[in-house]
Amino acid sequence: MIKTFILKKGDQLSFKMTFMQPVQIDSMEFGVKKEYTDEEFTILKTIGNGILRIDSQNYQVLVSSDEMNNLDIFSYIYDIRYRSGNAIKTPLSGKIIIKESVFDG
């Protein structure tokens, strides 16, 4: 699935991913970059560090206001990837568009 998030600079990014059935997930990553070719992630979250496993079907992704405030006014790309045994899947990807705000940080 492809989803675009449009946020004001400094706004917290939080969303829940729900799988249609229970999934055995060994690891999950939420990676944000300016360009696919960038070697470094702008933001990288993992289970226990920004990704919360609610239960076997639900996961919460949270990027704090402070982290989001560090982003430039730009259109970023992201992927969420998980590993289940030997299978790797990317169920969600898209863009995070940061817009200017009339408020300071």
Summary of the structure (lengths in Angstrom):
residues: 105
radius of gyration: 14.1
end to end distance: 30.8
largest distance: 47.0
contacts: 271
relative contact order: 0.34
helix: 5%
strand: 56%
